[in-house]
Amino acid sequence: MNDSSHVASATSAAQRIDGRGLSAAISAFLIWGLMPLYMKLLATIPVLQITAHRMLWGCLVGFGWLAARGDTHQTWSALSNPQVRLRLCASATFIAINWSIFMWGIATAHVVEISLGYFIGPLLNVALGVVCFRERLNRMQWLSVAIAAAGVLYLTWAAGRPPYVSIALALSFGLYGLVRKTANVEALPGFTGETLLLLPFAAGFVMWCELSGSGAMSQNSFETTLLLLLGGPLTAVPLVLFAVGARRIPLFTIGLLQYIAPSLQLACAVLVFGESFSGPRVVGFSMIWTALAVFALDGVLASRRRT
C-alpha cells in the first residue's frame, strides 16, 4: 500500500467516530468542568479525606449499579485476571493522585492553573495515541495540535515558572486514560474494580479519621456529610462516561474534547472565584481555542465530504 493510501485509510478511520462514545465523553467533560463549584464547598476538609470519601462512596455507587443490573460477575472476572488487575491497580492509583491534586488546587485558589493542566492533558493524549496506538492524523489535525501546543507553551512561559500543578494533573490523567484504554474490561465493571482495589485503604483511612476525632463527618454539619456522600455519584458517573468514550473513539478525539472541561473550569475560576485572568493568559487561551476551531472545521469538512 502506498503512502497516499495509508493517509486516506487513517483519515477515514479518524472520521468514523462512534456516536455513543462521543456523547459519553462530552458528558464526562461537562461534569468535570463544573466540578470546582462542588469541590469549593468542601474546601475546608483535608484533601486526603475527600479523596478517601470519593473512593469509598464511588465504590458503593459503582457496585450497587452493577448489582442492580446483575453484572457484578464482570468485576470479579476482571479482578481474577492478573494482567487486568494490575492495570486496574495502576489506573486507580493514577486517578487517586489526580483527584488529590485537583482538590488541593481548588482549596488553594489555583483553579486557573488546574484548567491549564487540563489544556495540557489533551496534547499528552494525542502523543500517546500516535506513539502507543499508531493513530494517524491528517494535516488539519496536526495543525490544531501545533496551535494548541504553542498556546500551552506560551502560557507556561508567561507564568514565569514550571506549572507543577498543571503538569501533574496532565500526566496523571493522561496515564489514567492510557491504562483504561488498554484494560480489557468494560467501563462500569472497570471503575468498580479500581475502587474495590483501593477500598481497604480508603475505608480504613476514613474510619481512622472519624475515630480519632478529625473526621470530616463528625467535625462538620449534616449538609457537609451529604456533600461528601454526593461525591459517590459525581465520581462514578463521569469516570464511567469517560471510560466508555476512551474505548469507543480515537485518543485524538478524546484529547481535543477534553478542552471542554478546562474551559468551564477557567470560567468558574474567573467568574465565580475571582481569580486573575491577565493579558498573557488571554493570549494563550485564545491560541488554544483557535486550535479547537481548526479541529471543528476539519470535522465539518469531513462530514460534507461524506454526504
Backbone bond lengths (Angstrom), bond angles and torsions (degrees), N, CA, C in turn:
res aa  C-N    CA-C-N  psi(-1)  N-CA   C-N-CA  omega(-1)  CA-C   N-CA-C  phi
1 M - - - 1.479 - - 1.528 108.66 -
2 N 1.342 118.69 132.06 1.455 120.56 -177.75 1.530 111.06 -81.08
3 D 1.360 116.30 175.54 1.457 120.96 -174.90 1.516 112.19 -62.83
4 S 1.345 117.10 -40.08 1.459 119.47 -179.10 1.517 111.14 -64.20
5 S 1.317 116.55 -35.58 1.463 119.70 177.78 1.516 110.97 -66.97
6 H 1.345 116.29 -38.60 1.465 120.48 177.71 1.524 110.29 -61.25
7 V 1.345 115.86 -45.90 1.459 120.06 -178.80 1.519 110.60 -64.40
8 A 1.336 116.86 -44.83 1.461 120.22 -179.89 1.513 111.19 -61.31
9 S 1.338 115.85 -42.47 1.460 119.67 179.39 1.510 111.28 -63.75
10 A 1.348 116.70 -42.45 1.457 120.51 -178.96 1.518 110.91 -66.45
11 T 1.346 115.70 -41.72 1.457 119.08 179.29 1.513 111.02 -62.62
12 S 1.329 116.66 -43.16 1.461 120.15 178.30 1.509 111.29 -60.51
13 A 1.343 116.43 -41.08 1.463 119.93 179.62 1.515 110.74 -64.95
14 A 1.355 116.53 -38.06 1.458 119.58 -179.81 1.517 111.46 -66.98
15 Q 1.357 116.23 -27.88 1.450 119.70 -177.27 1.529 111.92 -80.10
16 R 1.320 118.09 -24.84 1.461 120.72 -177.81 1.524 108.97 -81.90
17 I 1.305 116.35 91.02 1.454 121.92 -176.40 1.517 109.06 -108.61
18 D 1.315 116.20 126.71 1.455 122.83 179.80 1.530 109.39 -65.68
19 G 1.336 117.23 125.03 1.456 121.56 -176.51 1.510 113.55 -63.70
20 R 1.324 116.72 -41.35 1.458 120.13 179.49 1.521 110.98 -65.43
21 G 1.318 116.36 -41.85 1.457 120.01 178.30 1.518 111.96 -64.08
22 L 1.338 116.52 -40.16 1.456 120.90 179.31 1.525 111.07 -63.69
23 S 1.339 117.22 -45.94 1.465 121.52 179.36 1.523 111.34 -62.60
24 A 1.322 116.11 -41.01 1.463 120.43 -179.80 1.524 110.81 -63.49
25 A 1.328 116.82 -44.58 1.464 120.34 -178.72 1.525 111.16 -64.68
26 I 1.325 117.47 -43.88 1.466 120.84 179.35 1.525 110.45 -60.91
27 S 1.325 117.40 -44.11 1.466 121.29 179.96 1.525 111.13 -61.66
28 A 1.323 116.37 -41.37 1.469 120.12 179.29 1.522 110.85 -61.04
29 F 1.319 116.90 -44.75 1.456 119.61 -176.96 1.527 112.08 -71.57
30 L 1.325 118.21 -29.20 1.465 120.72 174.21 1.526 110.70 -64.40
31 I 1.322 116.60 -44.50 1.464 120.45 179.19 1.523 110.25 -63.66
32 W 1.333 116.95 -46.82 1.463 120.20 179.38 1.525 111.80 -63.21
33 G 1.326 116.76 -34.10 1.452 119.42 -179.56 1.512 113.23 -65.10
34 L 1.325 116.68 -31.97 1.463 121.29 179.89 1.525 112.60 -95.20
35 M 1.323 117.66 -0.33 1.463 121.52 -177.68 1.528 114.03 -59.34
36 P 1.348 120.69 -32.76 1.469 118.93 178.25 1.524 113.68 -56.87
37 L 1.321 117.74 -31.22 1.464 120.11 178.83 1.522 110.69 -62.78
38 Y 1.325 116.47 -38.65 1.465 121.24 177.21 1.525 110.87 -74.02
39 M 1.319 117.27 -47.06 1.455 121.19 -175.48 1.525 112.55 -64.98
40 K 1.321 116.83 -30.71 1.468 119.50 -179.81 1.527 110.82 -62.22
41 L 1.322 117.46 -28.33 1.462 121.53 178.47 1.526 111.72 -69.49
42 L 1.332 117.07 -16.89 1.467 122.02 -179.37 1.528 111.69 -110.17
43 A 1.324 117.09 18.17 1.466 121.22 -171.32 1.523 113.36 -63.95
44 T 1.344 118.50 -21.94 1.466 120.60 -178.41 1.529 112.76 -85.58
45 I 1.324 117.68 -7.10 1.467 121.96 -178.60 1.528 109.24 -91.13
46 P 1.338 118.74 137.72 1.469 120.81 178.74 1.525 112.36 -54.34
47 V 1.325 115.24 140.41 1.461 121.57 -173.90 1.522 112.16 -57.91
48 L 1.324 118.04 -45.39 1.460 120.36 -177.00 1.527 111.74 -64.14
49 Q 1.324 117.17 -32.30 1.463 118.96 176.79 1.527 110.91 -68.00
50 I 1.323 116.61 -40.30 1.467 119.15 178.30 1.525 110.08 -63.73
51 T 1.328 117.13 -43.29 1.466 120.43 177.91 1.519 111.02 -59.53
52 A 1.328 117.03 -44.71 1.463 120.90 179.70 1.523 111.45 -63.20
53 H 1.326 116.86 -41.88 1.465 120.06 178.57 1.528 110.86 -65.37
54 R 1.314 117.97 -40.92 1.464 120.27 178.19 1.523 110.54 -61.63
55 M 1.325 116.36 -41.84 1.460 120.48 179.02 1.527 110.89 -65.22
56 L 1.335 116.55 -44.02 1.461 121.65 -177.32 1.519 111.78 -64.89
57 W 1.326 116.89 -55.60 1.468 120.05 -176.17 1.525 111.33 -73.31
58 G 1.326 117.65 -30.52 1.460 119.89 174.36 1.512 111.50 -63.15
59 C 1.335 116.41 -38.62 1.466 120.98 177.83 1.524 110.75 -63.59
60 L 1.326 116.37 -44.73 1.467 119.84 -179.61 1.525 111.35 -63.90
61 V 1.329 116.60 -39.88 1.466 119.98 178.05 1.522 110.26 -64.84
62 G 1.325 116.87 -46.86 1.459 120.32 -179.63 1.515 112.48 -62.60
63 F 1.333 117.15 -45.36 1.458 120.37 -178.96 1.528 110.61 -67.38
64 G 1.340 116.88 -39.80 1.461 119.74 177.32 1.515 112.31 -63.78
65 W 1.321 115.69 -38.46 1.464 121.48 177.75 1.524 110.08 -61.33
66 L 1.323 116.18 -46.06 1.463 120.26 178.72 1.523 111.55 -65.64
67 A 1.330 116.92 -40.80 1.464 120.53 -179.35 1.520 110.82 -62.81
68 A 1.324 116.94 -38.69 1.463 120.47 179.11 1.523 111.25 -64.68
69 R 1.324 116.47 -29.31 1.467 121.35 178.12 1.520 112.63 -90.70
70 G 1.326 116.56 -6.99 1.460 119.98 -176.71 1.512 113.10 70.79
71 D 1.339 117.33 31.21 1.465 121.46 -173.76 1.528 113.55 -118.55
72 T 1.332 118.05 19.80 1.465 118.75 -178.68 1.530 112.22 -62.57
73 H 1.333 116.29 -23.30 1.464 119.17 -179.46 1.527 111.81 -62.27
74 Q 1.343 117.08 -25.21 1.462 119.38 179.61 1.528 111.35 -65.56
75 T 1.331 115.54 -39.51 1.461 118.99 177.93 1.519 111.27 -67.27
76 W 1.348 116.41 -45.39 1.464 119.38 179.77 1.531 111.05 -62.97
77 S 1.319 116.26 -37.01 1.461 120.03 178.26 1.524 110.88 -64.59
78 A 1.336 116.01 -42.24 1.463 119.78 179.15 1.529 111.10 -64.11
79 L 1.323 116.56 -43.58 1.460 120.25 -177.74 1.524 112.61 -70.64
80 S 1.329 116.48 -21.67 1.467 119.50 178.81 1.526 112.41 -79.22
81 N 1.339 116.28 -12.94 1.463 121.24 177.29 1.530 108.75 -90.35
82 P 1.323 119.09 117.08 1.472 120.91 -174.90 1.528 113.75 -56.95
83 Q 1.341 117.50 -40.91 1.461 119.86 -178.19 1.523 111.31 -67.96
84 V 1.338 116.37 -44.46 1.464 119.93 178.99 1.522 110.15 -65.58
85 R 1.323 116.37 -42.01 1.470 120.31 179.71 1.528 110.89 -60.17
86 L 1.313 117.06 -40.93 1.463 120.71 178.84 1.524 111.00 -64.23
87 R 1.325 116.66 -41.94 1.464 119.85 179.89 1.521 111.35 -68.19
88 L 1.324 117.33 -38.72 1.462 120.05 177.56 1.523 110.97 -67.24
89 C 1.306 116.41 -35.27 1.463 119.90 176.39 1.527 110.15 -63.86
90 A 1.333 116.26 -41.33 1.462 120.56 178.58 1.521 110.94 -66.44
91 S 1.331 117.52 -45.61 1.463 120.11 -179.24 1.524 110.91 -65.47
92 A 1.335 117.94 -37.11 1.464 121.14 177.53 1.524 110.61 -62.90
93 T 1.313 116.79 -39.81 1.462 120.94 178.76 1.518 111.08 -65.14
94 F 1.342 116.78 -44.59 1.461 120.33 -179.88 1.527 111.50 -62.66
95 I 1.321 117.24 -41.74 1.461 118.78 -176.56 1.517 111.03 -74.22
96 A 1.334 118.52 -31.72 1.464 120.67 176.06 1.531 110.47 -65.43
97 I 1.334 116.45 -40.76 1.466 120.63 175.78 1.523 109.89 -62.43
98 N 1.320 116.31 -44.17 1.458 121.46 -179.87 1.525 111.32 -60.18
99 W 1.327 117.11 -46.48 1.467 120.79 178.65 1.523 111.29 -58.21
100 S 1.317 116.73 -45.66 1.462 120.96 -175.61 1.528 111.21 -64.04
101 I 1.326 116.90 -44.21 1.466 120.25 178.47 1.524 110.38 -64.65
102 F 1.312 116.49 -41.89 1.464 122.16 -179.85 1.527 110.48 -58.78
103 M 1.325 116.98 -47.91 1.461 120.70 -176.85 1.522 111.70 -70.96
104 W 1.335 116.89 -34.88 1.457 119.51 175.55 1.526 110.34 -63.07
105 G 1.311 117.50 -41.99 1.452 121.33 179.48 1.516 112.63 -62.30
106 I 1.316 117.22 -38.96 1.461 120.54 178.53 1.521 110.47 -68.24
107 A 1.329 116.79 -44.39 1.465 121.09 -177.92 1.522 112.06 -64.67
108 T 1.334 117.76 -27.71 1.465 121.73 -176.78 1.530 112.70 -106.20
109 A 1.326 117.32 18.34 1.475 122.87 175.35 1.526 112.62 61.05
110 H 1.325 115.97 46.78 1.466 121.98 175.29 1.537 110.52 -118.43
111 V 1.308 116.67 38.42 1.463 119.59 -175.28 1.526 111.15 -70.03
112 V 1.332 118.02 -34.06 1.471 119.77 175.77 1.526 109.85 -62.10
113 E 1.330 116.88 -41.19 1.464 120.22 178.23 1.524 111.13 -68.43
114 I 1.330 116.47 -33.26 1.467 119.79 173.65 1.525 109.77 -60.44
115 S 1.323 115.91 -45.54 1.464 118.96 -179.50 1.526 110.76 -62.44
116 L 1.339 117.54 -36.42 1.464 120.35 176.28 1.520 110.61 -61.96
117 G 1.330 116.81 -38.86 1.461 120.34 178.24 1.504 112.36 -59.67
118 Y 1.321 116.32 -39.84 1.459 119.21 -179.88 1.526 112.55 -81.66
119 F 1.341 117.60 -12.73 1.460 119.45 167.53 1.526 110.49 -77.58
120 I 1.328 117.04 -34.79 1.461 120.65 176.69 1.524 110.79 -69.43
121 G 1.324 116.46 -35.96 1.459 121.99 -175.39 1.517 115.70 -51.92
122 P 1.320 118.72 -48.04 1.465 119.07 179.52 1.521 113.94 -58.41
123 L 1.327 117.70 -33.97 1.461 119.89 177.63 1.522 110.49 -64.10
124 L 1.323 115.62 -38.69 1.459 119.07 176.82 1.524 110.63 -66.09
125 N 1.332 117.22 -39.13 1.462 120.61 177.41 1.524 111.46 -61.64
126 V 1.335 115.87 -40.85 1.463 119.92 178.24 1.525 109.86 -62.01
127 A 1.330 116.46 -45.95 1.466 120.22 179.56 1.525 111.19 -62.05
128 L 1.317 116.91 -41.67 1.460 120.37 178.57 1.525 111.30 -64.43
129 G 1.336 116.05 -38.54 1.458 119.67 179.28 1.513 112.34 -64.22
130 V 1.338 116.04 -41.67 1.463 120.37 -179.67 1.527 111.00 -70.94
131 V 1.333 116.69 -44.57 1.466 121.14 -174.56 1.528 112.16 -75.78
132 C 1.335 116.48 -46.09 1.470 120.16 -171.81 1.525 113.31 -89.34
133 F 1.332 117.69 -31.99 1.460 120.17 -174.51 1.526 113.22 -118.36
134 R 1.348 116.01 5.52 1.468 121.65 177.17 1.529 112.36 55.86
135 E 1.319 116.38 34.45 1.463 119.98 174.99 1.530 108.24 -69.96
136 R 1.332 116.37 137.77 1.461 122.13 -177.25 1.519 109.39 -108.11
137 L 1.316 116.58 140.44 1.455 122.24 -178.57 1.524 109.92 -113.81
138 N 1.339 116.37 144.78 1.456 118.73 174.76 1.533 109.62 -84.22
139 R 1.331 117.31 -179.27 1.464 120.62 -172.33 1.525 112.36 -64.41
140 M 1.321 117.44 -42.44 1.461 119.26 -179.28 1.525 111.05 -67.44
141 Q 1.313 116.44 -34.16 1.457 119.33 177.16 1.524 110.75 -66.56
142 W 1.337 116.39 -42.75 1.460 119.37 175.74 1.528 110.87 -62.10
143 L 1.334 116.82 -38.94 1.463 120.28 179.04 1.523 110.88 -62.42
144 S 1.327 116.61 -43.32 1.464 119.72 179.49 1.523 111.05 -63.21
145 V 1.326 116.40 -39.13 1.467 120.42 177.91 1.528 110.17 -64.52
146 A 1.330 117.09 -42.76 1.464 121.09 -178.66 1.529 111.37 -63.82
147 I 1.334 116.42 -42.98 1.468 119.72 179.56 1.525 110.49 -64.87
148 A 1.327 115.96 -43.47 1.462 119.57 179.18 1.525 111.03 -63.20
149 A 1.330 116.68 -41.17 1.467 120.09 178.81 1.524 111.02 -62.22
150 A 1.331 116.40 -41.71 1.462 120.12 178.22 1.525 110.80 -62.65
151 G 1.326 116.15 -39.97 1.457 119.59 178.39 1.515 112.76 -63.32
152 V 1.320 115.97 -43.03 1.464 120.25 179.84 1.525 110.51 -66.44
153 L 1.335 117.44 -41.58 1.463 120.59 178.18 1.526 111.08 -63.48
154 Y 1.310 116.85 -38.97 1.466 119.98 178.21 1.525 110.65 -64.68
155 L 1.332 116.47 -43.57 1.461 119.79 178.41 1.523 111.23 -62.03
156 T 1.323 115.90 -38.73 1.463 120.14 178.48 1.524 110.59 -64.66
157 W 1.322 116.70 -44.24 1.465 121.25 178.53 1.524 111.12 -64.20
158 A 1.326 117.29 -41.74 1.461 121.12 -177.85 1.522 112.26 -65.38
159 A 1.329 117.12 -29.00 1.467 120.09 -179.56 1.521 111.62 -71.38
160 G 1.338 118.07 -21.17 1.447 121.25 177.12 1.516 115.14 78.91
161 R 1.304 117.65 8.44 1.467 121.50 179.41 1.519 108.36 -161.94
162 P 1.319 116.84 158.73 1.471 118.54 175.35 1.528 110.12 -62.14
163 P 1.306 118.44 130.93 1.474 121.39 179.94 1.530 110.73 -80.16
164 Y 1.329 116.02 81.29 1.461 120.43 -172.62 1.524 112.24 -58.41
165 V 1.321 116.60 -43.95 1.467 119.93 179.97 1.522 109.96 -62.67
166 S 1.316 115.87 -44.18 1.462 120.65 -178.45 1.526 111.54 -62.49
167 I 1.325 116.32 -46.59 1.467 120.48 -178.05 1.519 111.06 -65.04
168 A 1.331 116.69 -42.42 1.462 120.12 -179.75 1.523 111.46 -63.82
169 L 1.325 116.71 -40.72 1.464 119.92 177.53 1.522 111.13 -64.09
170 A 1.334 116.21 -45.04 1.466 120.09 -178.67 1.520 111.33 -62.39
171 L 1.324 117.15 -45.36 1.462 120.65 -178.55 1.523 111.71 -65.43
172 S 1.323 116.72 -46.56 1.468 119.26 -176.53 1.522 111.40 -64.93
173 F 1.330 117.19 -41.21 1.460 119.01 -178.32 1.521 111.60 -76.53
174 G 1.327 116.95 -36.15 1.459 119.42 177.19 1.518 111.93 -63.20
175 L 1.323 116.64 -42.94 1.461 120.51 178.13 1.522 111.23 -68.35
176 Y 1.321 116.36 -34.23 1.467 119.04 175.31 1.526 110.50 -60.55
177 G 1.333 116.22 -47.51 1.457 119.72 179.95 1.516 112.62 -62.19
178 L 1.335 116.55 -38.96 1.463 120.40 179.33 1.528 111.17 -63.85
179 V 1.322 116.88 -47.50 1.464 120.37 -178.50 1.524 111.05 -64.88
180 R 1.329 117.27 -41.00 1.469 120.24 -179.80 1.522 111.42 -65.81
181 K 1.333 116.39 -32.07 1.465 118.78 179.29 1.519 110.90 -70.04
182 T 1.331 117.33 -30.06 1.458 120.63 -177.65 1.527 112.90 -91.88
183 A 1.318 117.65 -13.56 1.467 120.16 179.45 1.523 109.75 -75.79
184 N 1.303 116.48 129.64 1.466 121.89 -177.31 1.528 110.38 -85.11
185 V 1.340 115.69 68.71 1.461 121.09 -179.24 1.521 108.24 -155.01
186 E 1.318 116.82 144.08 1.457 121.27 -179.04 1.532 110.86 -68.93
187 A 1.343 115.48 169.70 1.460 121.24 -169.81 1.530 113.51 -60.15
188 L 1.334 117.54 -59.66 1.459 120.09 -174.68 1.524 112.72 -68.02
189 P 1.343 119.60 -46.04 1.466 118.55 175.33 1.530 112.45 -59.64
190 G 1.327 116.62 -35.22 1.456 119.84 178.84 1.516 112.11 -66.55
191 F 1.332 116.67 -45.86 1.467 120.12 177.97 1.523 110.94 -61.51
192 T 1.335 116.22 -43.81 1.462 119.79 179.34 1.520 110.88 -63.17
193 G 1.332 116.52 -39.24 1.456 119.89 176.74 1.516 112.05 -63.50
194 E 1.337 116.94 -41.56 1.466 120.81 177.57 1.522 111.27 -57.80
195 T 1.328 115.65 -49.47 1.462 119.22 -176.59 1.526 111.92 -71.22
196 L 1.334 117.27 -32.26 1.467 119.80 176.57 1.528 111.03 -63.62
197 L 1.323 116.59 -38.04 1.460 120.09 -179.80 1.529 112.05 -63.46
198 L 1.330 116.44 -33.23 1.463 120.40 -179.97 1.522 112.86 -99.66
199 L 1.337 117.08 -0.75 1.462 120.65 -177.36 1.530 113.11 -57.74
200 P 1.333 120.20 -45.48 1.476 118.87 -179.73 1.530 112.51 -56.73
201 F 1.329 116.77 -39.32 1.463 120.34 179.90 1.531 110.73 -70.56
202 A 1.345 116.40 -44.21 1.460 120.46 -178.50 1.522 111.45 -65.69
203 A 1.334 116.87 -50.01 1.463 120.57 -178.95 1.526 111.09 -64.42
204 G 1.323 116.65 -41.37 1.459 120.00 179.11 1.518 112.05 -62.69
205 F 1.325 116.87 -41.00 1.465 120.60 179.91 1.523 111.04 -67.42
206 V 1.338 117.31 -42.41 1.465 120.50 178.19 1.527 110.44 -61.53
207 M 1.320 117.16 -46.00 1.466 120.91 179.79 1.526 111.06 -62.54
208 W 1.318 117.23 -42.58 1.461 120.63 179.27 1.526 111.05 -61.37
209 C 1.333 116.95 -43.57 1.469 120.76 179.21 1.523 111.30 -63.07
210 E 1.338 116.61 -43.59 1.462 119.86 -178.90 1.530 110.98 -66.22
211 L 1.319 117.95 -42.83 1.467 121.47 -178.29 1.526 112.03 -70.43
212 S 1.321 116.64 -27.82 1.464 120.05 -179.87 1.521 112.83 -85.96
213 G 1.338 116.52 -3.02 1.458 120.27 177.50 1.511 115.19 88.30
214 S 1.320 117.76 6.57 1.465 120.67 -179.86 1.523 112.42 -111.97
215 G 1.320 116.63 11.01 1.455 121.07 -176.11 1.514 113.33 -68.66
216 A 1.326 115.81 146.29 1.461 121.15 -178.46 1.520 112.00 -64.89
217 M 1.325 117.33 -32.89 1.461 120.22 -178.33 1.525 111.88 -75.93
218 S 1.326 116.94 -44.70 1.465 120.15 -176.77 1.519 112.78 -74.17
219 Q 1.319 117.75 -22.66 1.457 121.21 -175.45 1.526 113.56 -101.41
220 N 1.321 117.75 3.13 1.461 120.43 -177.22 1.519 110.46 -132.91
221 S 1.329 115.50 -179.98 1.457 121.51 -174.79 1.522 111.70 -76.86
222 F 1.338 114.72 169.39 1.459 120.87 176.62 1.521 110.55 -62.54
223 E 1.335 116.53 -35.22 1.463 120.09 178.58 1.529 111.09 -63.04
224 T 1.331 116.89 -37.79 1.461 120.24 177.67 1.519 111.18 -65.58
225 T 1.338 116.00 -39.07 1.466 119.97 176.83 1.523 110.58 -60.51
226 L 1.328 116.45 -42.72 1.464 120.04 178.24 1.528 110.90 -62.90
227 L 1.329 116.71 -39.22 1.464 119.94 178.21 1.526 110.99 -63.61
228 L 1.331 116.79 -39.05 1.463 119.83 177.30 1.524 110.99 -64.48
229 L 1.334 116.64 -41.53 1.464 120.26 178.22 1.525 110.91 -64.89
230 L 1.337 116.31 -35.51 1.465 120.41 178.59 1.523 111.16 -63.15
231 G 1.328 116.14 -22.38 1.460 119.51 177.55 1.514 113.30 -59.91
232 G 1.341 117.34 -23.94 1.464 120.31 178.06 1.515 112.96 -59.99
233 P 1.349 117.30 -63.51 1.471 117.83 178.92 1.518 113.33 -65.26
234 L 1.343 117.74 -34.29 1.458 118.98 179.49 1.525 111.99 -68.40
235 T 1.316 116.59 -21.24 1.462 121.10 175.28 1.519 111.40 -86.57
236 A 1.327 115.99 -46.52 1.466 120.48 -173.51 1.524 112.59 -69.28
237 V 1.322 116.50 -47.60 1.464 120.01 -171.23 1.532 112.65 -61.41
238 P 1.353 120.17 -53.24 1.471 117.63 -178.92 1.521 113.97 -66.57
239 L 1.337 117.86 -32.77 1.458 118.97 178.26 1.522 111.51 -66.01
240 V 1.327 116.40 -40.43 1.463 119.88 177.17 1.526 109.98 -65.09
241 L 1.330 116.51 -42.82 1.463 120.03 178.18 1.527 110.79 -61.64
242 F 1.331 116.76 -42.19 1.461 119.94 178.34 1.521 111.26 -63.76
243 A 1.328 116.68 -42.30 1.463 120.01 179.79 1.520 111.17 -62.80
244 V 1.338 116.96 -38.91 1.465 120.85 176.13 1.527 109.58 -60.38
245 G 1.337 116.20 -47.56 1.453 119.84 179.90 1.515 112.94 -63.73
246 A 1.344 117.01 -42.18 1.465 120.99 -177.53 1.519 112.18 -63.17
247 R 1.343 116.96 -30.64 1.462 120.29 -178.30 1.526 112.30 -86.61
248 R 1.344 117.90 -13.94 1.460 120.24 -172.64 1.525 114.33 -111.46
249 I 1.321 118.55 -20.74 1.459 119.95 -177.35 1.531 109.39 -127.77
250 P 1.353 117.88 158.90 1.468 120.79 -177.34 1.525 112.23 -62.07
251 L 1.327 116.34 151.67 1.460 120.34 178.40 1.525 111.33 -62.68
252 F 1.339 117.88 -28.28 1.465 119.19 176.60 1.524 110.53 -60.67
253 T 1.329 116.59 -44.75 1.458 120.80 179.38 1.522 110.59 -65.83
254 I 1.336 116.80 -44.79 1.462 120.64 175.57 1.528 109.73 -55.69
255 G 1.332 115.52 -42.22 1.451 120.03 -176.64 1.512 113.70 -60.34
256 L 1.319 117.61 -44.41 1.457 119.26 -177.34 1.529 112.65 -83.64
257 L 1.333 117.59 -28.90 1.462 118.92 173.10 1.526 110.91 -63.94
258 Q 1.314 115.89 -26.87 1.454 120.70 -177.14 1.523 111.99 -63.76
259 Y 1.337 118.09 -15.88 1.457 120.36 177.24 1.530 112.42 -68.14
260 I 1.327 117.60 -15.87 1.468 120.01 177.12 1.519 110.35 -59.01
261 A 1.335 116.57 -46.97 1.465 121.08 -176.11 1.530 112.60 -62.30
262 P 1.339 120.23 -51.79 1.465 118.17 -179.18 1.516 113.97 -67.01
263 S 1.326 117.58 -27.11 1.463 119.16 176.23 1.526 110.20 -64.04
264 L 1.332 116.17 -43.89 1.463 119.93 177.25 1.525 111.24 -68.89
265 Q 1.333 117.01 -37.96 1.463 120.19 177.60 1.525 110.72 -62.96
266 L 1.326 116.30 -39.80 1.459 120.25 177.15 1.522 110.55 -62.29
267 A 1.325 116.48 -42.96 1.460 120.09 178.19 1.527 111.02 -60.71
268 C 1.327 116.86 -41.97 1.470 120.67 177.31 1.528 110.44 -62.48
269 A 1.336 116.80 -43.27 1.464 121.19 -177.27 1.521 111.49 -61.49
270 V 1.320 116.14 -44.49 1.461 120.50 -173.76 1.526 111.95 -84.69
271 L 1.328 116.97 -47.82 1.458 120.91 -172.55 1.523 113.68 -82.90
272 V 1.329 117.05 -30.50 1.468 120.25 -176.72 1.523 111.86 -103.02
273 F 1.346 117.19 -46.27 1.462 120.56 -174.62 1.524 113.41 -93.76
274 G 1.337 117.80 -9.39 1.458 121.04 175.66 1.515 115.43 73.10
275 E 1.336 118.66 25.36 1.465 120.71 177.28 1.531 110.25 -75.62
276 S 1.330 115.29 156.05 1.463 121.42 -176.07 1.530 111.68 -70.57
277 F 1.336 114.77 139.04 1.467 120.91 174.05 1.521 106.73 -134.83
278 S 1.353 115.82 85.54 1.455 122.93 -170.49 1.523 112.08 -82.06
279 G 1.353 115.23 177.75 1.453 121.35 -178.47 1.511 114.95 -54.37
280 P 1.346 119.39 -50.48 1.470 119.76 179.03 1.522 112.92 -58.37
281 R 1.318 116.55 -37.50 1.460 119.03 178.49 1.526 110.96 -66.21
282 V 1.319 116.87 -38.03 1.463 120.05 178.00 1.527 110.07 -61.18
283 V 1.336 116.54 -43.38 1.467 120.71 179.64 1.524 110.64 -62.43
284 G 1.322 116.44 -49.52 1.461 120.38 -177.68 1.514 113.12 -63.16
285 F 1.322 115.97 -44.74 1.460 119.02 179.57 1.524 110.95 -66.80
286 S 1.338 117.34 -33.38 1.467 120.12 177.44 1.522 110.89 -64.05
287 M 1.321 117.46 -36.18 1.462 120.76 176.87 1.528 110.63 -63.58
288 I 1.307 116.18 -41.31 1.463 119.93 179.81 1.522 110.42 -66.58
289 W 1.318 116.71 -41.39 1.466 118.84 178.59 1.528 111.03 -66.26
290 T 1.342 117.21 -31.20 1.464 119.91 174.15 1.527 110.46 -62.47
291 A 1.323 116.27 -39.50 1.467 120.30 177.01 1.525 110.87 -60.26
292 L 1.312 116.55 -40.47 1.465 119.91 177.44 1.521 111.40 -63.55
293 A 1.327 116.41 -38.30 1.461 119.95 178.76 1.525 110.90 -63.92
294 V 1.335 116.85 -40.13 1.469 120.64 177.47 1.521 110.34 -62.68
295 F 1.327 116.33 -43.50 1.461 120.42 179.06 1.528 110.97 -62.92
296 A 1.339 116.75 -42.53 1.461 120.38 179.03 1.525 110.96 -63.71
297 L 1.329 116.71 -40.97 1.464 120.62 178.26 1.518 110.70 -61.90
298 D 1.327 117.14 -41.05 1.462 120.69 177.41 1.525 110.53 -59.59
299 G 1.333 116.60 -40.89 1.459 119.65 178.60 1.516 112.58 -65.24
300 V 1.348 116.49 -40.27 1.465 120.45 178.75 1.524 110.70 -64.30
301 L 1.323 116.67 -45.13 1.464 120.29 179.94 1.524 111.27 -63.81
302 A 1.322 116.46 -39.44 1.463 120.01 178.42 1.521 110.79 -64.04
303 S 1.341 116.26 -39.24 1.463 120.26 179.27 1.524 111.09 -65.15
304 R 1.324 116.86 -39.73 1.464 120.24 179.80 1.525 111.55 -67.36
305 R 1.341 116.00 -35.24 1.462 118.52 179.33 1.532 111.73 -67.19
306 R 1.328 116.95 -27.29 1.461 119.94 -179.28 1.516 112.44 -80.29
307 T 1.359 116.95 -18.60 1.465 119.83 -177.15 1.520 110.97 -98.53
